[in-house]
Amino acid sequence: MVKRPTMPSSVLFDLDGTLLDTAPDFIRCLNRLRQEEGLTVLPDAAIRDSVSDGARAMIQVGFGLTPEDADYARLHGAFLDIYEASVAEQTVLFPGMATVLDWLEAERIPWGIVTNKPVRFTAPLLDALGMSPRCAAVICPDHVSQRKPHPESILLACKQIGVPASTGVYVGDHLRDIEAGRNAGMITVAARYGYITDRQAVSSWGADHIVDSADALLSWLVQ
C-alpha cells in the first residue's frame, strides 16, 4: 500500500463502477432491448461485470455481436437511445460513497470525474442525481482527443481544477483507469468493488492501493 499524500490536492473518480452504481440501468435497458428483439431477459450477473466496458460490451453480452456484424450498428444505436431516455432510473452512489464526498468537501479537497462515458449520458445523469454543482471537473471523451488509458483527460481535469496531478488521487475500477492515472503521475486506487470479472487480477494492475468498498477508500484517505 502506498501512503496517500498528506492532503491530496484533488480526488478524481471514474464514473461507472467506481463512483456510481449504474449497472441496474444498463441491465434494465439491455434486457428491454432483448425483449423487443424477441429474446428472454438475462440474469443480472451475466451483464453487470461488463458495464465498465461500455455499450459495445453490452451488445456483445446481450446479442453475441461485434462491430463487424451486420446487426450490430442497429442494436447499438437502439440500446443507447433506450439508455439515454432513462439514464438515472435506478443509478445510485455506491454504498459509503456519499460519506466520501461529504468528507472531501468538508476538507475542501476538490473532487471530479474523469470518464470514458460520453457527455450525452454523463451530463443528464449527474444532473438527475444533483451532483453537477458539486464536481470541480467533469471530463468525458468529448473533451479530449485521446481516451483513457491516455492521461490527457486526467491532466485536463487537474488543469481545470488548478491542481498538480502529482499530488492527487485517481480512483477507478478498470485497468485503463489505473494506467491513465499512472501515466498522468497521480496516485492510483483500484476500486475492486466495481464491475470487474476477475477480481484476483486487480493485484496485477499496478495500482498504488486497492479498496474493496467506499468505506475502505475513506479510511485510506483519512489516515
PADOKE-219430 format. One record per residue (C-alpha): residue number from 1; residue in one letter; x, y, z. Coordinates in Angstrom, 3 decimals, padded with zeros to 6 digits. Layout:
! PADOKE-219430
+-----+-----+----------+----------+----------+
|   n | res |        u |        v |        w |
+-----+-----+----------+----------+----------+
| NUM |   a |        X |        Y |        Z |
...
+-----+-----+----------+----------+----------+
! end
This chain:
! PADOKE-219430
+-----+-----+----------+----------+----------+
|   n | res |        u |        v |        w |
+-----+-----+----------+----------+----------+
|   1 |   m |  000.000 |  000.000 |  000.000 |
|   2 |   v |  001.308 |  003.435 | -000.954 |
|   3 |   k |  000.666 |  006.112 |  001.615 |
|   4 |   r | -001.550 |  008.815 |  000.198 |
|   5 |   p | -000.423 |  012.468 |  000.125 |
|   6 |   t | -000.733 |  014.226 |  003.492 |
|   7 |   m | -003.553 |  016.230 |  001.932 |
|   8 |   p | -004.447 |  015.252 | -001.634 |
|   9 |   s | -004.755 |  018.211 | -003.974 |
|  10 |   s | -007.760 |  016.505 | -005.549 |
|  11 |   v | -009.512 |  013.163 | -005.838 |
|  12 |   l | -010.745 |  012.145 | -009.280 |
|  13 |   f | -013.116 |  009.263 | -009.899 |
|  14 |   d | -014.045 |  007.088 | -012.811 |
|  15 |   l | -017.842 |  007.102 | -013.089 |
|  16 |   d | -019.420 |  003.713 | -013.888 |
|  17 |   g | -018.405 |  001.076 | -011.366 |
|  18 |   t | -016.395 |  003.469 | -009.208 |
|  19 |   l | -018.445 |  006.469 | -008.140 |
|  20 |   l | -021.876 |  005.381 | -009.351 |
|  21 |   d | -023.575 |  002.004 | -009.467 |
|  22 |   t | -025.025 |  002.409 | -012.955 |
|  23 |   a | -025.347 | -001.324 | -013.616 |
|  24 |   p | -029.071 | -001.583 | -012.744 |
|  25 |   d | -029.967 |  000.882 | -015.502 |
|  26 |   f | -027.688 | -000.809 | -018.029 |
|  27 |   i | -029.144 | -004.209 | -017.151 |
|  28 |   r | -032.686 | -002.897 | -017.413 |
|  29 |   c | -032.059 | -001.242 | -020.783 |
|  30 |   l | -030.259 | -004.217 | -022.284 |
|  31 |   n | -032.975 | -006.631 | -021.209 |
|  32 |   r | -035.649 | -004.320 | -022.552 |
|  33 |   l | -033.915 | -004.361 | -025.930 |
|  34 |   r | -033.600 | -008.141 | -025.792 |
|  35 |   q | -037.341 | -008.403 | -025.143 |
|  36 |   e | -038.055 | -006.063 | -028.048 |
|  37 |   e | -035.980 | -008.427 | -030.185 |
|  38 |   g | -037.998 | -011.436 | -029.014 |
|  39 |   l | -035.394 | -012.748 | -026.572 |
|  40 |   t | -035.634 | -013.618 | -022.892 |
|  41 |   v | -034.038 | -011.453 | -020.210 |
|  42 |   l | -030.546 | -012.241 | -018.991 |
|  43 |   p | -029.718 | -012.569 | -015.283 |
|  44 |   d | -028.103 | -009.507 | -013.737 |
|  45 |   a | -024.813 | -011.300 | -013.102 |
|  46 |   a | -024.376 | -012.040 | -016.802 |
|  47 |   i | -024.335 | -008.309 | -017.575 |
|  48 |   r | -023.058 | -006.472 | -014.502 |
|  49 |   d | -019.314 | -007.036 | -014.718 |
|  50 |   s | -019.207 | -005.828 | -018.343 |
|  51 |   v | -020.743 | -002.413 | -017.657 |
|  52 |   s | -017.409 | -000.582 | -017.363 |
|  53 |   d | -016.555 | -001.706 | -020.897 |
|  54 |   g | -019.450 |  000.339 | -022.297 |
|  55 |   a | -022.167 | -000.162 | -024.874 |
|  56 |   r | -020.003 | -002.284 | -027.157 |
|  57 |   a | -019.626 | -004.834 | -024.376 |
|  58 |   m | -023.354 | -004.663 | -023.650 |
|  59 |   i | -024.211 | -005.611 | -027.237 |
|  60 |   q | -021.674 | -008.413 | -027.191 |
|  61 |   v | -023.075 | -009.780 | -023.923 |
|  62 |   g | -026.697 | -009.288 | -024.926 |
|  63 |   f | -026.557 | -010.446 | -028.528 |
|  64 |   g | -023.166 | -012.019 | -029.124 |
|  65 |   l | -022.346 | -009.390 | -031.745 |
|  66 |   t | -019.229 | -007.348 | -032.503 |
|  67 |   p | -018.993 | -004.154 | -034.593 |
|  68 |   e | -018.220 | -006.233 | -037.658 |
|  69 |   d | -021.608 | -007.989 | -037.540 |
|  70 |   a | -024.468 | -006.805 | -039.740 |
|  71 |   d | -026.984 | -006.125 | -036.956 |
|  72 |   y | -024.525 | -004.538 | -034.550 |
|  73 |   a | -024.967 | -000.884 | -035.535 |
|  74 |   r | -028.763 | -001.052 | -035.315 |
|  75 |   l | -028.784 | -002.700 | -031.909 |
|  76 |   h | -026.006 | -000.478 | -030.595 |
|  77 |   g | -027.952 |  002.635 | -031.570 |
|  78 |   a | -031.210 |  001.285 | -030.167 |
|  79 |   f | -029.535 |  000.414 | -026.862 |
|  80 |   l | -028.050 |  003.886 | -026.489 |
|  81 |   d | -031.397 |  005.521 | -027.290 |
|  82 |   i | -033.142 |  003.453 | -024.604 |
|  83 |   y | -030.420 |  004.270 | -022.084 |
|  84 |   e | -030.390 |  008.000 | -022.861 |
|  85 |   a | -034.160 |  008.199 | -022.328 |
|  86 |   s | -033.921 |  006.700 | -018.829 |
|  87 |   v | -030.357 |  007.212 | -017.707 |
|  88 |   a | -030.984 |  007.625 | -013.979 |
|  89 |   e | -033.958 |  005.479 | -013.014 |
|  90 |   q | -032.025 |  003.107 | -010.760 |
|  91 |   t | -028.494 |  004.505 | -010.628 |
|  92 |   v | -027.160 |  005.453 | -007.192 |
|  93 |   l | -023.878 |  006.223 | -005.473 |
|  94 |   f | -022.088 |  003.116 | -004.283 |
|  95 |   p | -022.663 |  002.407 | -000.580 |
|  96 |   g | -020.491 |  004.690 |  001.518 |
|  97 |   m | -019.577 |  006.974 | -001.382 |
|  98 |   a | -021.822 |  009.800 | -000.174 |
|  99 |   t | -019.749 |  009.899 |  003.020 |
| 100 |   v | -016.537 |  010.011 |  000.983 |
| 101 |   l | -017.777 |  013.010 | -000.995 |
| 102 |   d | -019.033 |  014.761 |  002.138 |
| 103 |   w | -015.625 |  014.289 |  003.775 |
| 104 |   l | -013.769 |  015.626 |  000.735 |
| 105 |   e | -015.981 |  018.696 |  000.666 |
| 106 |   a | -015.627 |  019.235 |  004.407 |
| 107 |   e | -011.842 |  019.084 |  003.980 |
| 108 |   r | -012.089 |  021.411 |  000.968 |
| 109 |   i | -010.471 |  018.854 | -001.288 |
| 110 |   p | -011.882 |  019.264 | -004.805 |
| 111 |   w | -013.180 |  016.130 | -006.456 |
| 112 |   g | -014.107 |  015.417 | -010.023 |
| 113 |   i | -014.968 |  012.801 | -012.606 |
| 114 |   v | -012.876 |  011.508 | -015.484 |
| 115 |   t | -014.842 |  009.016 | -017.540 |
| 116 |   n | -014.989 |  007.386 | -020.951 |
| 117 |   k | -018.772 |  007.864 | -020.822 |
| 118 |   p | -019.841 |  010.490 | -023.399 |
| 119 |   v | -021.319 |  013.832 | -022.324 |
| 120 |   r | -024.616 |  012.751 | -023.913 |
| 121 |   f | -025.141 |  010.391 | -020.978 |
| 122 |   t | -022.873 |  011.787 | -018.269 |
| 123 |   a | -024.373 |  015.285 | -018.063 |
| 124 |   p | -028.040 |  014.272 | -017.668 |
| 125 |   l | -027.067 |  011.522 | -015.236 |
| 126 |   l | -025.170 |  013.901 | -012.951 |
| 127 |   d | -027.926 |  016.499 | -013.263 |
| 128 |   a | -030.577 |  013.946 | -012.296 |
| 129 |   l | -028.597 |  012.957 | -009.202 |
| 130 |   g | -027.935 |  016.579 | -008.232 |
| 131 |   m | -024.185 |  016.073 | -008.492 |
| 132 |   s | -023.239 |  018.507 | -011.253 |
| 133 |   p | -022.782 |  021.542 | -008.976 |
| 134 |   r | -020.547 |  019.540 | -006.656 |
| 135 |   c | -017.995 |  018.376 | -009.253 |
| 136 |   a | -014.888 |  020.508 | -009.626 |
| 137 |   a | -014.360 |  018.979 | -013.075 |
| 138 |   v | -016.184 |  016.502 | -015.316 |
| 139 |   i | -014.131 |  015.244 | -018.243 |
| 140 |   c | -015.675 |  012.997 | -020.883 |
| 141 |   p | -014.158 |  011.676 | -024.133 |
| 142 |   d | -015.885 |  014.555 | -025.958 |
| 143 |   h | -013.461 |  016.937 | -024.254 |
| 144 |   v | -010.194 |  015.279 | -025.318 |
| 145 |   s | -008.537 |  013.800 | -028.376 |
| 146 |   q | -007.491 |  010.568 | -026.649 |
| 147 |   r | -009.453 |  008.458 | -024.177 |
| 148 |   k | -008.157 |  006.647 | -021.148 |
| 149 |   p | -005.731 |  004.937 | -020.724 |
| 150 |   h | -004.102 |  008.022 | -022.253 |
| 151 |   p | -003.579 |  010.590 | -019.464 |
| 152 |   e | -004.993 |  013.560 | -021.426 |
| 153 |   s | -008.392 |  013.541 | -019.709 |
| 154 |   i | -006.918 |  013.319 | -016.213 |
| 155 |   l | -004.431 |  016.076 | -016.912 |
| 156 |   l | -007.230 |  018.249 | -018.281 |
| 157 |   a | -009.280 |  017.710 | -015.121 |
| 158 |   c | -006.324 |  018.712 | -012.962 |
| 159 |   k | -005.771 |  021.798 | -015.130 |
| 160 |   q | -009.416 |  022.819 | -014.776 |
| 161 |   i | -009.295 |  022.377 | -011.018 |
| 162 |   g | -005.955 |  024.169 | -010.829 |
| 163 |   v | -004.005 |  021.464 | -009.009 |
| 164 |   p | -000.943 |  019.356 | -009.866 |
| 165 |   a | -001.640 |  015.781 | -010.897 |
| 166 |   s |  001.344 |  014.563 | -008.889 |
| 167 |   t | -000.357 |  015.286 | -005.558 |
| 168 |   g | -003.786 |  013.958 | -006.488 |
| 169 |   v | -005.534 |  010.609 | -006.412 |
| 170 |   y | -007.385 |  008.805 | -009.192 |
| 171 |   v | -009.835 |  006.019 | -008.357 |
| 172 |   g | -011.097 |  003.536 | -010.950 |
| 173 |   d | -012.406 |  000.024 | -011.453 |
| 174 |   h | -010.669 | -000.836 | -014.728 |
| 175 |   l | -007.081 | -001.476 | -015.780 |
| 176 |   r | -007.268 |  001.502 | -018.162 |
| 177 |   d | -008.115 |  003.753 | -015.189 |
| 178 |   i | -005.013 |  002.706 | -013.323 |
| 179 |   e | -002.888 |  003.067 | -016.446 |
| 180 |   a | -004.306 |  006.529 | -017.126 |
| 181 |   g | -003.745 |  007.667 | -013.563 |
| 182 |   r | -000.240 |  006.305 | -013.507 |
| 183 |   n |  000.532 |  007.886 | -016.899 |
| 184 |   a | -000.667 |  011.227 | -015.504 |
| 185 |   g |  001.573 |  010.880 | -012.448 |
| 186 |   m | -001.259 |  010.506 | -009.936 |
| 187 |   i | -001.535 |  008.105 | -007.030 |
| 188 |   t | -003.910 |  005.380 | -008.212 |
| 189 |   v | -006.537 |  003.434 | -006.304 |
| 190 |   a | -008.230 |  000.355 | -007.785 |
| 191 |   a | -011.895 |  000.015 | -006.806 |
| 192 |   r | -012.183 | -003.752 | -006.555 |
| 193 |   y | -015.866 | -003.427 | -005.612 |
| 194 |   g | -016.634 | -002.251 | -009.153 |
| 195 |   y | -017.510 | -004.006 | -012.395 |
| 196 |   i | -014.629 | -006.470 | -012.563 |
| 197 |   t | -014.886 | -010.008 | -013.884 |
| 198 |   d | -011.590 | -011.268 | -012.466 |
| 199 |   r | -011.081 | -009.653 | -009.076 |
| 200 |   q | -007.861 | -011.563 | -008.462 |
| 201 |   a | -006.332 | -009.842 | -011.493 |
| 202 |   v | -006.671 | -006.431 | -009.847 |
| 203 |   s | -003.487 | -007.013 | -007.874 |
| 204 |   s | -001.570 | -007.183 | -011.174 |
| 205 |   w | -002.810 | -003.784 | -012.425 |
| 206 |   g | -000.047 | -001.860 | -010.678 |
| 207 |   a | -002.348 |  000.363 | -008.606 |
| 208 |   d | -000.813 |  002.084 | -005.608 |
| 209 |   h | -003.682 |  000.915 | -003.429 |
| 210 |   i | -006.711 | -001.395 | -003.714 |
| 211 |   v | -010.019 | -000.907 | -001.902 |
| 212 |   d | -012.994 | -003.243 | -001.604 |
| 213 |   s | -015.530 | -000.582 | -000.630 |
| 214 |   a | -016.058 |  003.161 | -000.456 |
| 215 |   d | -015.683 |  002.850 |  003.313 |
| 216 |   a | -012.203 |  001.420 |  002.790 |
| 217 |   l | -011.393 |  004.296 |  000.437 |
| 218 |   l | -012.417 |  006.802 |  003.099 |
| 219 |   s | -010.313 |  005.052 |  005.734 |
| 220 |   w | -007.299 |  005.267 |  003.431 |
| 221 |   l | -007.918 |  008.930 |  002.659 |
| 222 |   v | -008.205 |  009.981 |  006.295 |
| 223 |   q | -005.181 |  008.014 |  007.505 |
+-----+-----+----------+----------+----------+
! end
